[in-house]
Amino acid sequence: MNNPVPEETARPAGWAEHVVDQLTGMDEVDQGLITAVHGQPDLTAETGVRRAHALHAAAMGLGPAGCAAAAGISEALLANWRQDPAFDAALSAAGALAGAERVAHPGQLNGFALGILLRSLARDAHLGTAAHAAGITREQLTRLRRGNPAVNSLIEAALRRARVRQSAGRRTKRGFGYRLVHRAEAPAADSTGADEA
């Protein structure tokens, strides 16, 4: 499980902090783009983005825990989404694609899974829970951390981010939180069948 150490790890703390900042800022970027388009937070649009993240995770070889973590939701909500036949078929097809392309190997991380691991840790998930979402065991994660200084630096940066969030009082319990957002009504179609702008 040893990988070559990237050149950037000559300054591991600064490099790792930058990478974790970029990963944890992705949710804010998604929300900002949705708000820019709709003028306010929109649940339907946000759900679409989160479902797309879950599909991406499945296409990268992650199981239900990883798909849920990628979407920033609980596994129970992912299971609820799977009651929609179209979403369930898409998720199954994405998983089949991952198998055909061999993008994931049991017990090994790819870059996407590492991102899921880091985002989970930065959100204050337990190490074992984050490892499970990334498709590895806690023991495999421990071996990876010992054998790969770059990955260890990233994990330490994510753990520091979680501690900062805790000390700022941004989250007092582990798990997923939900917020209320405005749900826009579907736009009416004009006589040509196109949505009004």
TIRO-571764 format. One record per residue: residue in one letter; residue number from 1; x negated, y negated, z of N, C-alpha, C in turn. Coordinates in Angstrom, 3 decimals. Layout:
% residues N
 code pos      n_X      n_Y      n_Z     ca_X     ca_Y     ca_Z      c_X      c_Y      c_Z
    A NUM        X        Y        Z        X        Y        Z        X        Y        Z
...
END
This chain:
% residues 197
 code pos      n_X      n_Y      n_Z     ca_X     ca_Y     ca_Z      c_X      c_Y      c_Z
    M   1   -0.815    1.188    0.000    0.000    0.000    0.000   -0.862   -1.257    0.000
    N   2   -2.147   -1.134   -0.309   -3.006   -2.308   -0.378   -2.836   -2.992   -1.720
    N   3   -2.679   -4.288   -1.684   -2.580   -5.086   -2.889   -3.720   -6.079   -2.892
    P   4   -4.159   -6.524   -4.074   -5.203   -7.536   -4.084   -4.706   -8.815   -3.421
    V   5   -5.599   -9.470   -2.707   -5.243  -10.688   -1.991   -5.282  -11.857   -2.969
    P   6   -4.206  -12.632   -3.073   -4.231  -13.753   -4.000   -5.274  -14.787   -3.634
    E   7   -5.730  -15.491   -4.634   -6.741  -16.526   -4.451   -6.285  -17.567   -3.425
    E   8   -4.975  -17.858   -3.417   -4.435  -18.893   -2.537   -4.628  -18.566   -1.057
    T   9   -4.894  -17.307   -0.734   -4.999  -16.943    0.675   -6.328  -17.335    1.288
    A  10   -7.161  -18.061    0.545   -8.341  -18.654    1.164   -7.871  -19.612    2.263
    R  11   -6.659  -20.164    2.126   -6.017  -20.993    3.140   -4.690  -20.324    3.487
    P  12   -4.710  -19.139    4.111   -3.475  -18.367    4.252   -2.347  -19.090    4.969
    A  13   -2.652  -19.837    6.018   -1.563  -20.474    6.768   -0.837  -21.498    5.904
    G  14   -1.566  -22.381    5.263   -0.929  -23.401    4.429   -0.209  -22.805    3.242
    W  15   -0.821  -21.842    2.590   -0.207  -21.181    1.441    1.062  -20.460    1.861
    A  16    0.981  -19.711    2.949    2.134  -18.943    3.421    3.276  -19.866    3.830
    E  17    2.961  -20.947    4.524    4.001  -21.903    4.931    4.699  -22.476    3.705
    H  18    3.930  -22.801    2.680    4.504  -23.357    1.448    5.453  -22.356    0.790
    V  19    5.034  -21.102    0.692    5.878  -20.078    0.067    7.167  -19.898    0.854
    V  20    7.074  -19.808    2.172    8.270  -19.627    3.003    9.171  -20.853    2.909
    D  21    8.594  -22.055    2.858    9.406  -23.264    2.672   10.200  -23.180    1.372
    Q  22    9.542  -22.736    0.310   10.225  -22.619   -0.979   11.365  -21.599   -0.904
    L  23   11.106  -20.453   -0.286   12.126  -19.412   -0.180   13.322  -19.864    0.649
    T  24   13.056  -20.491    1.778   14.157  -20.882    2.661   14.905  -22.089    2.114
    G  25   14.293  -22.827    1.218   14.973  -23.958    0.601   15.902  -23.560   -0.527
    M  26   15.864  -22.292   -0.945   16.697  -21.855   -2.068   18.187  -22.008   -1.776
    D  27   18.607  -21.737   -0.548   20.018  -21.892   -0.195   20.451  -23.353   -0.334
    E  28   19.586  -24.264    0.106   19.901  -25.688    0.006   19.974  -26.129   -1.454
    V  29   19.090  -25.579   -2.283   19.126  -25.905   -3.705   20.437  -25.429   -4.317
    D  30   20.809  -24.177   -4.038   22.075  -23.652   -4.556   23.242  -24.541   -4.128
    Q  31   23.278  -24.888   -2.849   24.374  -25.700   -2.331   24.354  -27.088   -2.959
    G  32   23.175  -27.660   -3.123   23.068  -28.984   -3.733   23.549  -28.998   -5.175
    L  33   23.231  -27.946   -5.921   23.669  -27.873   -7.314   25.183  -27.708   -7.411
    I  34   25.733  -26.883   -6.536   27.194  -26.702   -6.522   27.884  -28.026   -6.195
    T  35   27.373  -28.729   -5.194   27.962  -29.999   -4.793   27.822  -31.037   -5.904
    A  36   26.689  -31.017   -6.611   26.492  -31.963   -7.710   27.534  -31.755   -8.803
    V  37   27.833  -30.513   -9.107   28.797  -30.209  -10.169   30.230  -30.487   -9.719
    H  38   30.571  -30.053   -8.508   31.957  -30.112   -8.048   32.277  -31.339   -7.191
    G  39   31.268  -32.107   -6.820   31.497  -33.285   -5.998   31.600  -33.000   -4.517
    Q  40   31.662  -31.728   -4.164   31.747  -31.299   -2.762   31.484  -29.794   -2.720
    P  41   31.214  -29.244   -1.542   31.042  -27.794   -1.465   32.291  -27.079   -1.968
    D  42   32.110  -25.978   -2.669   33.226  -25.254   -3.274   33.034  -23.762   -3.022
    L  43   33.974  -23.141   -2.328   33.854  -21.741   -1.933   33.815  -20.806   -3.136
    T  44   34.642  -21.057   -4.132   34.667  -20.183   -5.303   33.327  -20.207   -6.024
    A  45   32.773  -21.398   -6.208   31.475  -21.520   -6.878   30.376  -20.883   -6.037
    E  46   30.414  -21.114   -4.730   29.397  -20.533   -3.848   29.476  -19.015   -3.861
    T  47   30.679  -18.479   -3.853   30.833  -17.026   -3.898   30.254  -16.471   -5.193
    G  48   30.484  -17.148   -6.296   29.919  -16.712   -7.575   28.398  -16.664   -7.545
    V  49   27.791  -17.674   -6.952   26.326  -17.710   -6.848   25.848  -16.577   -5.942
    R  50   26.516  -16.383   -4.827   26.113  -15.323   -3.896   26.276  -13.940   -4.542
    R  51   27.331  -13.734   -5.285   27.508  -12.457   -5.983   26.392  -12.246   -7.010
    A  52   26.003  -13.305   -7.692   24.902  -13.204   -8.652   23.605  -12.812   -7.952
    H  53   23.365  -13.362   -6.757   22.171  -12.985   -5.996   22.217  -11.507   -5.606
    A  54   23.392  -11.014   -5.227   23.539   -9.597   -4.884   23.260   -8.716   -6.097
    L  55   23.755   -9.112   -7.264   23.502   -8.351   -8.492   22.019   -8.348   -8.843
    H  56   21.372   -9.490   -8.667   19.930   -9.575   -8.922   19.174   -8.601   -8.021
    A  57   19.556   -8.561   -6.755   18.901   -7.645   -5.821   19.092   -6.201   -6.239
    A  58   20.299   -5.855   -6.671   20.553   -4.481   -7.127   19.708   -4.156   -8.351
    A  59   19.564   -5.117   -9.257   18.745   -4.907  -10.458   17.259   -4.791  -10.129
    M  60   16.877   -5.261   -8.946   15.491   -5.142   -8.495   15.290   -3.924   -7.599
    G  61   16.303   -3.064   -7.521   16.151   -1.793   -6.832   16.519   -1.784   -5.370
    L  62   17.124   -2.832   -4.856   17.500   -2.860   -3.450   18.877   -2.243   -3.243
    G  63   19.070   -1.669   -2.070   20.337   -1.056   -1.712   21.299   -2.076   -1.142
    P  64   22.388   -1.600   -0.538   23.408   -2.514   -0.006   22.866   -3.537    0.994
    A  65   21.975   -3.121    1.878   21.434   -4.075    2.858   20.659   -5.184    2.166
    G  66   19.878   -4.827    1.157   19.115   -5.828    0.422   19.995   -6.730   -0.413
    C  67   21.031   -6.160   -1.013   21.967   -6.968   -1.803   22.693   -7.968   -0.909
    A  68   23.113   -7.512    0.266   23.784   -8.410    1.209   22.835   -9.504    1.673
    A  69   21.596   -9.139    2.002   20.623  -10.133    2.457   20.330  -11.149    1.355
    A  70   20.214  -10.683    0.118   19.958  -11.593   -1.001   21.092  -12.589   -1.162
    A  71   22.313  -12.137   -0.907   23.483  -13.009   -1.032   23.700  -13.861    0.212
    G  72   22.976  -13.549    1.296   23.153  -14.297    2.541   24.459  -13.972    3.232
    I  73   24.902  -12.727    3.093   26.168  -12.285    3.690   25.942  -11.011    4.490
    S  74   26.975  -10.571    5.171   26.892   -9.304    5.900   27.169   -8.141    4.948
    E  75   26.737   -6.954    5.346   27.038   -5.766    4.543   28.544   -5.504    4.502
    A  76   29.252   -5.863    5.570   30.707   -5.680    5.587   31.372   -6.545    4.512
    L  77   30.902   -7.777    4.351   31.473   -8.637    3.312   31.106   -8.102    1.931
    L  78   29.895   -7.587    1.766   29.519   -6.986    0.487   30.449   -5.812    0.167
    A  79   30.735   -4.983    1.159   31.652   -3.857    0.958   33.040   -4.356    0.555
    N  80   33.458   -5.461    1.139   34.744   -6.060    0.769   34.714   -6.539   -0.687
    W  81   33.623   -7.174   -1.091   33.486   -7.614   -2.476   33.559   -6.431   -3.438
    R  82   33.036   -5.296   -3.018   33.000   -4.116   -3.892   34.393   -3.546   -4.148
    Q  83   35.391   -4.028   -3.433   36.759   -3.614   -3.728   37.253   -4.228   -5.032
    D  84   36.556   -5.252   -5.499   36.852   -5.833   -6.815   36.198   -4.918   -7.852
    P  85   36.989   -4.234   -8.692   36.415   -3.261   -9.634   35.345   -3.843  -10.559
    A  86   35.526   -5.089  -10.978   34.549   -5.697  -11.882   33.208   -5.899  -11.179
    F  87   33.247   -6.401   -9.948   32.003   -6.614   -9.207   31.343   -5.279   -8.870
    D  88   32.146   -4.303   -8.460   31.609   -2.989   -8.120   30.923   -2.361   -9.335
    A  89   31.551   -2.466  -10.504   30.963   -1.913  -11.730   29.667   -2.633  -12.068
    A  90   29.643   -3.956  -11.896   28.428   -4.730  -12.189   27.300   -4.352  -11.231
    L  91   27.631   -4.193   -9.946   26.615   -3.828   -8.965   26.069   -2.429   -9.251
    S  92   26.954   -1.507   -9.594   26.517   -0.143   -9.932   25.639   -0.146  -11.182
    A  93   26.024   -0.926  -12.186   25.232   -1.005  -13.415   23.862   -1.620  -13.142
    A  94   23.817   -2.634  -12.294   22.537   -3.260  -11.954   21.629   -2.267  -11.238
    G  95   22.202   -1.473  -10.334   21.423   -0.444   -9.645   20.918    0.620  -10.605
    A  96   21.749    1.002  -11.574   21.333    1.983  -12.583   20.202    1.425  -13.439
    L  97   20.281    0.144  -13.768   19.212   -0.499  -14.533   17.894   -0.445  -13.768
    A  98   17.963   -0.725  -12.480   16.750   -0.679  -11.655   16.136    0.717  -11.680
    G  99   16.989    1.740  -11.599   16.492    3.115  -11.641   15.873    3.452  -12.980
    A 100   16.510    3.022  -14.053   15.989    3.303  -15.398   14.679    2.570  -15.657
    E 101   14.566    1.354  -15.135   13.357    0.547  -15.345   12.273    0.853  -14.315
    R 102   12.624    1.612  -13.291   11.696    1.964  -12.202   11.047    0.713  -11.590
    V 103   11.881   -0.280  -11.286   11.354   -1.522  -10.717   11.015   -1.387   -9.240
    A 104   11.531   -0.354   -8.597   11.267   -0.155   -7.176   10.820    1.282   -6.948
    H 105    9.888    1.432   -6.037    9.404    2.755   -5.643    9.658    2.907   -4.157
    P 106   10.186    4.045   -3.735   10.490    4.234   -2.314    9.281    3.926   -1.429
    G 107    9.513    3.130   -0.409    8.465    2.811    0.552    7.515    1.720    0.123
    Q 108    7.757    1.098   -1.018    6.890    0.015   -1.477    7.717   -1.228   -1.751
    L 109    7.087   -2.373   -1.526    7.748   -3.643   -1.805    7.393   -4.120   -3.203
    N 110    8.361   -4.716   -3.882    8.024   -5.525   -5.043    8.132   -6.978   -4.587
    G 111    7.792   -7.907   -5.443    7.809   -9.314   -5.050    9.188   -9.799   -4.639
    F 112   10.222   -9.326   -5.332   11.574   -9.740   -4.987   11.943   -9.255   -3.593
    A 113   11.648   -7.993   -3.302   11.962   -7.438   -1.985   11.185   -8.160   -0.887
    L 114    9.954   -8.552   -1.181    9.181   -9.322   -0.202    9.879  -10.649    0.085
    G 115   10.420  -11.286   -0.938   11.160  -12.528   -0.731   12.380  -12.316    0.157
    I 116   13.090  -11.212   -0.049   14.248  -10.891    0.794   13.807  -10.686    2.234
    L 117   12.716   -9.957    2.409   12.168   -9.725    3.751   11.857  -11.050    4.438
    L 118   11.170  -11.935    3.729   10.753  -13.211    4.320   11.950  -14.113    4.635
    R 119   12.908  -14.175    3.725   14.096  -14.996    3.986   14.880  -14.438    5.171
    S 120   14.965  -13.115    5.273   15.664  -12.499    6.403   14.974  -12.844    7.715
    L 121   13.652  -12.748    7.738   12.909  -13.071    8.955   13.062  -14.546    9.315
    A 122   13.002  -15.413    8.317   13.144  -16.847    8.574   14.540  -17.180    9.097
    R 123   15.537  -16.348    8.746   16.905  -16.518    9.258   17.058  -15.861   10.624
    D 124   15.973  -15.338   11.174   15.937  -14.769   12.517   16.424  -13.327   12.595
    A 125   16.303  -12.580   11.507   16.616  -11.147   11.563   15.493  -10.425   12.305
    H 126   15.806   -9.320   12.940   14.791   -8.474   13.564   13.883   -7.898   12.476
    L 127   12.651   -7.567   12.836   11.713   -6.993   11.862   12.271   -5.735   11.209
    G 128   12.855   -4.843   12.019   13.401   -3.605   11.468   14.555   -3.860   10.509
    T 129   15.404   -4.829   10.839   16.533   -5.167    9.980   16.044   -5.755    8.668
    A 130   15.065   -6.647    8.736   14.510   -7.265    7.529   13.812   -6.225    6.661
    A 131   13.081   -5.312    7.295   12.410   -4.251    6.541   13.434   -3.375    5.833
    H 132   14.506   -3.020    6.527   15.570   -2.200    5.933   16.178   -2.910    4.719
    A 133   16.426   -4.206    4.836   16.976   -4.967    3.708   16.026   -4.932    2.514
    A 134   14.721   -4.904    2.786   13.721   -4.871    1.715   13.460   -3.458    1.200
    G 135   14.121   -2.470    1.784   14.008   -1.100    1.300   12.838   -0.309    1.851
    I 136   12.290   -0.757    2.988   11.191   -0.027    3.622   11.507    0.158    5.100
    T 137   10.729    1.030    5.741   10.895    1.241    7.174   10.010    0.262    7.932
    R 138   10.263    0.141    9.213    9.432   -0.736   10.032    7.985   -0.234   10.070
    E 139    7.806    1.078   10.080    6.455    1.649   10.086    5.720    1.306    8.782
    Q 140    6.420    1.387    7.654    5.805    1.012    6.379    5.456   -0.468    6.373
    L 141    6.300   -1.281    6.976    6.012   -2.707    7.075    4.767   -2.951    7.922
    T 142    4.650   -2.229    9.028    3.472   -2.379    9.886    2.198   -2.018    9.128
    R 143    2.234   -0.912    8.367    1.059   -0.521    7.576    0.740   -1.567    6.508
    L 144    1.768   -2.094    5.892    1.569   -3.114    4.866    0.937   -4.365    5.464
    R 145    1.408   -4.773    6.622    0.854   -5.960    7.276   -0.618   -5.756    7.623
    R 146   -0.967   -4.547    8.075   -2.361   -4.271    8.424   -3.262   -4.224    7.206
    G 147   -2.718   -3.758    6.074   -3.534   -3.574    4.883   -3.527   -4.735    3.911
    N 148   -2.663   -5.724    4.124   -2.549   -6.812    3.168   -2.468   -8.147    3.910
    P 149   -3.591   -8.862    4.018   -3.601  -10.125    4.760   -2.642  -11.168    4.197
    A 150   -2.434  -11.183    2.885   -1.535  -12.170    2.287   -0.106  -11.929    2.761
    V 151    0.332  -10.671    2.725    1.684  -10.341    3.183    1.814  -10.642    4.670
    N 152    0.806  -10.315    5.447    0.858  -10.592    6.880    0.978  -12.095    7.136
    S 153    0.239  -12.913    6.390    0.338  -14.366    6.548    1.741  -14.869    6.230
    L 154    2.341  -14.319    5.190    3.705  -14.709    4.827    4.701  -14.331    5.919
    I 155    4.547  -13.124    6.464    5.455  -12.674    7.523    5.302  -13.550    8.763
    E 156    4.068  -13.865    9.115    3.838  -14.745   10.274    4.468  -16.112   10.051
    A 157    4.363  -16.639    8.844    4.965  -17.939    8.532    6.492  -17.872    8.654
    A 158    7.091  -16.777    8.182    8.544  -16.624    8.289    8.971  -16.506    9.751
    L 159    8.197  -15.784   10.546    8.514  -15.658   11.974    8.392  -17.009   12.682
    R 160    7.383  -17.803   12.291    7.251  -19.149   12.862    8.461  -20.001   12.489
    R 161    8.921  -19.885   11.252   10.087  -20.644   10.808   11.294  -20.286   11.668
    A 162   11.485  -19.008   11.959   12.618  -18.578   12.788   12.502  -19.159   14.196
    R 163   11.289  -19.175   14.754   11.103  -19.731   16.103   11.406  -21.226   16.119
    V 164   11.016  -21.931   15.067   11.297  -23.366   14.985   12.807  -23.593   14.923
    R 165   13.508  -22.788   14.141   14.960  -22.912   14.046   15.605  -22.655   15.406
    Q 166   15.094  -21.642   16.112   15.654  -21.331   17.430   15.423  -22.479   18.399
    S 167   14.202  -23.009   18.407   13.882  -24.076   19.362   14.641  -25.359   19.035
    A 168   15.017  -25.535   17.768   15.800  -26.713   17.380   17.278  -26.504   17.652
    G 169   17.632  -25.298   18.122   19.020  -25.013   18.438   19.890  -24.815   17.212
    R 170   19.270  -24.545   16.060   20.048  -24.391   14.834   20.757  -23.058   14.783
    R 171   20.283  -22.121   15.601   20.969  -20.834   15.634   20.595  -20.146   16.930
    T 172   21.561  -19.700   17.673   21.283  -19.082   18.955   21.454  -17.583   18.941
    K 173   22.081  -17.047   17.879   22.245  -15.601   17.814   21.800  -15.099   16.448
    R 174   21.443  -13.841   16.409   21.022  -13.246   15.147   22.240  -12.838   14.345
    G 175   22.089  -12.842   13.035   23.189  -12.435   12.183   23.545  -13.524   11.202
    F 176   24.676  -13.371   10.547   25.097  -14.315    9.535   26.131  -15.261   10.105
    G 177   26.034  -16.498    9.733   27.008  -17.492   10.145   27.814  -17.932    8.940
    Y 178   28.980  -18.429    9.187   29.841  -18.895    8.110   30.235  -20.320    8.409
    R 179   30.525  -21.076    7.371   30.955  -22.444    7.542   32.203  -22.660    6.700
    L 180   32.952  -23.666    7.051   34.133  -23.996    6.277   33.730  -24.878    5.106
    V 181   34.244  -24.565    3.951   34.003  -25.387    2.772   35.327  -25.619    2.077
    H 182   35.349  -26.602    1.212   36.557  -26.894    0.440   36.670  -25.894   -0.697
    R 183   37.832  -25.341   -0.883   38.066  -24.432   -1.989   38.910  -25.166   -3.020
    A 184   38.306  -25.438   -4.167   38.997  -26.180   -5.214   39.999  -25.279   -5.907
    E 185   41.089  -25.860   -6.302   42.070  -25.128   -7.092   41.500  -24.929   -8.487
    A 186   41.923  -23.876   -9.164   41.460  -23.635  -10.524   41.924  -24.776  -11.409
    P 187   41.029  -25.296  -12.269   41.420  -26.405  -13.132   42.478  -25.960  -14.130
    A 188   43.395  -26.855  -14.455   44.442  -26.554  -15.427   43.845  -26.559  -16.818
    A 189   44.354  -25.688  -17.698   43.859  -25.628  -19.065   44.677  -26.572  -19.929
    D 190   44.014  -27.200  -20.906   44.751  -28.057  -21.828   45.389  -27.207  -22.916
    S 191   46.003  -27.846  -23.888   46.747  -27.110  -24.913   45.869  -26.236  -25.792
    T 192   44.550  -26.523  -25.823   43.644  -25.696  -26.626   43.115  -24.525  -25.838
    G 193   43.436  -24.477  -24.572   42.965  -23.375  -23.737   41.637  -23.665  -23.074
    A 194   41.039  -24.832  -23.327   39.767  -25.182  -22.708   40.051  -25.856  -21.373
    D 195   39.159  -25.669  -20.420   39.316  -26.322  -19.121   39.085  -27.813  -19.268
    E 196   39.844  -28.590  -18.496   39.645  -30.030  -18.493   38.381  -30.364  -17.741
    A 197   37.681  -31.384  -18.177   36.446  -31.795  -17.509   36.747  -32.671  -16.334
END
